Amino acid sequence: GPASRGRHLRRRPGPPLYGRTGDISCGGLSLRLLHAFPPGMALEITIHTPKGPIPAEGMIAWVAPPETRRPGELIQHGLRFTTLDWSTPLSLGLVAAESG
C-alpha cells in the first residue's frame, strides 16, 4: 500500500531530471546527469527503451569525483536499483543487448 512506498526520500516536487543511461545490469546502471547528486540519494527514473518506458527506483551508489568532470559535460553516476518489477531485469537485459 501507500505506506510501504514512503521509505525513500524523493526529490519531489520538482522538474524532471534528464540524463543518459550507460551500461545496464539487473542490479543497476550508469547514469550521466547534468548535476552531481550525493551517494545515498534516492531517485525515481524512467528508462526509455525501444519497447517503451520502464519505471524504476534506485539509489545513487557513486558519483564521479570533481577532478574528472569537464565543464558542460554530463556527470557520471552509478545507480543501484532499489525496486524492480520482476520482469524488468529481462527487459533491461534486452535493451542492453540491443543498444550494445
GUKEKE-627138 format. One line per field, with one value per residue: residue in three letters; residue number from 1; x negated, y negated, z of N, C-alpha, C in turn. Coordinates in steps of 0.001 Angstrom, whole numbers, plus 524288, in hexadecimal, padded with zeros to 5 digits. Layout:
<pts>
code	c(ALA,...);
pos	c(NUM,...);
neast	c(X,...);
nnorth	c(Y,...);
nup	c(Z,...);
caeast	c(X,...);
canorth	c(Y,...);
caup	c(Z,...);
ceast	c(X,...);
cnorth	c(Y,...);
cup	c(Z,...);
</pts>
This chain:
<pts>
code	c(GLY,PRO,ALA,SER,ARG,GLY,ARG,HIS,LEU,ARG,ARG,ARG,PRO,GLY,PRO,PRO,LEU,TYR,GLY,ARG,THR,GLY,ASP,ILE,SER,CYS,GLY,GLY,LEU,SER,LEU,ARG,LEU,LEU,HIS,ALA,PHE,PRO,PRO,GLY,MET,ALA,LEU,GLU,ILE,THR,ILE,HIS,THR,PRO,LYS,GLY,PRO,ILE,PRO,ALA,GLU,GLY,MET,ILE,ALA,TRP,VAL,ALA,PRO,PRO,GLU,THR,ARG,ARG,PRO,GLY,GLU,LEU,ILE,GLN,HIS,GLY,LEU,ARG,PHE,THR,THR,LEU,ASP,TRP,SER,THR,PRO,LEU,SER,LEU,GLY,LEU,VAL,ALA,ALA,GLU,SER,GLY);
pos	c(1,2,3,4,5,6,7,8,9,10,11,12,13,14,15,16,17,18,19,20,21,22,23,24,25,26,27,28,29,30,31,32,33,34,35,36,37,38,39,40,41,42,43,44,45,46,47,48,49,50,51,52,53,54,55,56,57,58,59,60,61,62,63,64,65,66,67,68,69,70,71,72,73,74,75,76,77,78,79,80,81,82,83,84,85,86,87,88,89,90,91,92,93,94,95,96,97,98,99,100);
neast	c(7FCD0,7FF12,7F93D,7F05C,7EA95,7E5A2,7DB6A,7D1E9,7CB9C,7D066,7CD27,7D510,7DF6E,7DB4D,7D400,7D302,7C7BA,7BE43,7B68D,7AC58,7ABCC,7A238,79AC3,7A2BC,7A73E,7AD7A,7ACEF,7AB27,7A7A8,79F98,79FDB,7A0E8,7A165,7A5B8,7A3B6,79C64,79F6F,7A098,79AE6,7A371,7AC97,7B9E5,7C03B,7CA7D,7CBBF,7CDEE,7CBDE,7C9E6,7CD01,7CC10,7D4B4,7DB9A,7DE2D,7D79A,7DA11,7D264,7CCB4,7C218,7B591,7AB8E,79F3C,794E2,78D47,786B5,77A1F,77739,76E10,76DA0,77521,779DE,77C9B,7898F,78B67,792C6,7945A,78EDD,79553,797C0,7A272,7A9D4,7B382,7BF02,7C943,7CFEC,7D7EB,7DAAF,7D93D,7D30E,7C7A2,7C62D,7CA15,7C315,7B9EA,7BB6F,7BBF7,7B1FD,7AC2C,7AFE2,7ACF4,7A276);
nnorth	c(804AD,7F695,7F367,7F993,7F559,7ECA7,7EC81,7E8BC,7DC77,7D3BD,7CC64,7C40F,7BA84,7B6E0,7B307,7BC48,7C491,7C537,7CE7B,7D71D,7E4B4,7EE73,7F99F,80465,80CCB,8177E,8142D,809AE,7FD3E,7F507,7E76D,7DB60,7CEB1,7C148,7BBE9,7BDD7,7C7C2,7CBC7,7D7A2,7E18A,7DC4F,7DD53,7E04D,7DF35,7E4E6,7E508,7EDB0,7EC7F,7F49F,7FC24,80279,7FD18,7F4C8,7F77D,7F781,7F51F,7F612,7F0F0,7EFCD,7E69E,7EB87,7E8E8,7DDBE,7D6E3,7D1B3,7C3F8,7C097,7C66F,7C2E4,7BBA8,7AEA2,7AC03,7B610,7C1E0,7C799,7D2E9,7DD3B,7E7D6,7F004,7F75C,800BB,80056,80367,80C29,810E0,81E58,8213F,819C5,81A92,821B0,81BF8,81393,818C4,81BBE,811EE,80E28,81510,812C0,8085E,80906);
nup	c(80000,80075,80930,8098D,801E9,8052A,80850,80401,80274,7F958,7EE1F,7ECDB,7ECBE,7DFD7,7D473,7C9DF,7C8A6,7BF0C,7B86E,7B405,7B1E2,7B48E,7B512,7B7F1,7C1B3,7C89A,7D28E,7D2F8,7CD11,7C4E4,7C51A,7BF0A,7C2E8,7C356,7CC84,7D85E,7E158,7EEA0,7F3DD,7F87A,7F73F,7F3DD,7E7E9,7DE8D,7D285,7C4A1,7BAE9,7ADF1,7A3DC,797DF,7988C,79E58,7A9BC,7B5D6,7C2DB,7CE43,7DB03,7E210,7E891,7E9FF,7E876,7E6EC,7E302,7D8F2,7DBFE,7DE35,7D8F3,7D007,7C9A9,7BEAE,7BAEE,7B6D4,7B3C7,7B592,7C22D,7C760,7CDBC,7D686,7D776,7E01A,7DF65,7E724,7E77E,7DF74,7D582,7D383,7C929,7C510,7C53A,7BCE8,7B47A,7B4C2,7B2BB,7A859,7A3CE,7A5F4,79FFC,7960F,794E9,794C8);
caeast	c(80000,7FC36,7F59F,7EB68,7E7B5,7E394,7D65E,7CD95,7CC8F,7D088,7CC21,7D9FA,7E051,7D70D,7D3EC,7D08F,7C223,7BD25,7B13F,7AB81,7AA29,79DC0,79B23,7A72E,7A76A,7B24D,7AC37,7AABF,7A5E4,79CA8,7A360,79E38,7A527,7A3C0,7A1E7,79A6C,7A2C0,79D74,79BFC,7A780,7B16C,7BD98,7C271,7CE14,7CA30,7D0A5,7C827,7CCBD,7CAE2,7CF13,7D98E,7DECB,7DB95,7D760,7D916,7CF2D,7CAD1,7BCC5,7B29F,7A661,79B35,79007,78D4B,78161,777AC,7771C,7697E,76E40,7796D,778A2,7810C,78D3A,78C5F,7960A,79140,78FA4,7972B,7996E,7A788,7AB30,7B932,7C12B,7CE1B,7D05E,7DBB6,7D7AA,7D80F,7CFBA,7C256,7C654,7CA9B,7BE3F,7B605,7BC5E,7BA8B,7AC50,7AA28,7B148,7AA45,79CE4);
canorth	c(80000,7F198,7F2DC,7FC39,7F282,7E7D9,7ED7E,7E59F,7D6FD,7D2FF,7C708,7C22B,7B97D,7B43A,7B444,7C14E,7C46D,7C80A,7D07E,7DB6D,7E97B,7F11F,7FF47,80605,81234,81817,811C4,80402,7FB2E,7F029,7E333,7D65E,7CA9A,7BBFC,7BA35,7C1FE,7C919,7CE8B,7DD2B,7E283,7D9A6,7E097,7DDF1,7E22D,7E3EA,7E7C9,7EF18,7ECB9,7F8D9,7FD09,8053B,7F9CC,7F2FF,7FAFE,7F491,7F7C2,7F2CA,7F266,7EC81,7E54C,7EEA2,7E5EE,7D96A,7D5CD,7CD7C,7BEFC,7BFD5,7C94B,7C08A,7B748,7AAFB,7ACD1,7BB9F,7C487,7C9DE,7D891,7DF47,7ED48,7F085,7FCB6,80139,801CC,80643,80DBB,814D0,82313,821BD,81582,81C29,82408,817B4,81091,81BF6,81B4A,80C9A,80DC9,817FC,8100D,8036A,809FC);
caup	c(80000,8004B,80D99,8086E,7FDE4,80751,80AC4,801F2,8014D,7F3B9,7EC88,7EAA8,7E73B,7DD3E,7CEDF,7C8BB,7C77F,7BA39,7B84A,7B063,7B479,7B242,7B5BB,7BB21,7C37C,7CB9E,7D7AD,7D2C8,7C812,7C52C,7C3C1,7BE78,7C431,7C2FD,7D1AB,7DBC5,7E5C1,7F285,7F4C2,7FC58,7F5D1,7F0F9,7E338,7DB3A,7CD23,7C07A,7B6D5,7A8FB,7A0B0,79311,799CF,7A1AF,7AE80,7BA4E,7C79F,7D222,7DF3F,7E354,7EC19,7E7FD,7EB15,7E692,7DF52,7D72E,7DEF6,7DB62,7D591,7CB17,7C6A8,7BB3F,7BAB0,7B287,7B2CB,7B968,7C670,7C7CB,7D2BA,7D6B0,7DA03,7E19C,7DFAE,7EC37,7E675,7DA05,7D41D,7D260,7C393,7C355,7C3BD,7B7B6,7B0BC,7B4B6,7B016,7A2C0,7A238,7A617,79B8C,7913F,7945C,794B5);
ceast	c(7FCA9,7F825,7F04F,7E82B,7E50E,7DE18,7D20C,7CF2B,7CC7C,7CF91,7D106,7DC5A,7DBAE,7D724,7D184,7CACB,7C14E,7B778,7B0DF,7A9C4,7A589,79E94,79F99,7A671,7AC5D,7B1BA,7AC0A,7A912,7A266,7A007,7A029,7A23F,7A284,7A17A,79FF0,79E2B,79F9F,79EC6,79FFA,7ACA1,7B4DC,7BFC5,7C683,7CC8B,7CDD6,7CCAE,7CB38,7CA0C,7CE1A,7D452,7DD1C,7DBEF,7DBCC,7D655,7D5BD,7CDE1,7C560,7BA57,7AD52,7A24D,795FC,790A4,787A0,77F11,77717,7728B,769EB,77277,77771,77D63,7847A,78E4B,78FEE,7928C,792BE,7913D,797F7,79E82,7A880,7B11D,7BAE2,7C66B,7CE50,7D4DC,7D8A8,7D619,7D41E,7CA2B,7C220,7C69D,7C585,7B9F8,7B69C,7BAC0,7B4A0,7A9F4,7AB38,7AE1E,7A461,79AC8);
cnorth	c(7FB1B,7F125,7F53A,7F92B,7EDA0,7E84F,7E9DF,7DFF0,7D661,7CD50,7C507,7BE50,7B6A8,7B5A3,7B9A2,7C089,7C76B,7C9CC,7D4BC,7E02E,7EBCB,7F6F7,80099,80BB4,812C4,81584,80BDC,80234,7F67F,7EBF4,7DE40,7D20C,7C548,7BA19,7BEDF,7C2E1,7CC72,7D456,7DDD0,7DFE3,7DD31,7DD97,7E18E,7E0EA,7E6CF,7E8BA,7EFAD,7F0AD,7F952,7FFAF,801F5,7F867,7F70C,7F7A9,7F7C6,7F3EB,7F4A0,7EE8B,7EB72,7E855,7EBC6,7E18F,7D84C,7D146,7C88F,7BE76,7C2C0,7C6D7,7BC1F,7B3C2,7AC16,7B282,7BDD4,7C75E,7CF98,7DA1C,7E523,7ED8B,7F641,7FD08,802CF,80485,80774,8118D,819AA,82381,81DA9,81742,81EAF,81FC5,814B2,8139F,81B95,815F2,80C0E,81086,8150A,80B07,8041D,80971);
cup	c(80000,8049D,80C58,8047E,8000C,8097B,808F5,8014E,7FB69,7F27E,7E9C1,7EE61,7E4DB,7D789,7CE02,7C778,7C279,7BA4C,7B43C,7B373,7B197,7B2CF,7B975,7BCB2,7C6B2,7D0FD,7D78F,7CD65,7C8F1,7C2BC,7C343,7BF04,7C407,7C82B,7D4BF,7E04D,7E98F,7F2D4,7F920,7FB0C,7F284,7EC54,7E0EA,7D5A8,7C968,7BC28,7B1C5,7A56B,79BB8,7941E,79D4D,7A6B4,7B2E2,7BF2C,7CB60,7D673,7E099,7E70D,7E9AC,7EB1D,7EB17,7E29F,7DDD3,7DA5B,7DBAC,7D798,7D05E,7C7A5,7C33E,7BAD6,7B5F8,7B14E,7B6FD,7BD5A,7C732,7CD57,7D230,7D9B8,7DB3C,7E21E,7E52E,7EBA2,7E0A6,7D98A,7D268,7CCB1,7C1C2,7C1FE,7BE53,7B395,7B044,7B1EC,7AA35,7A0CD,7A1FB,7A14F,7966F,79074,793ED,78F40);
</pts>
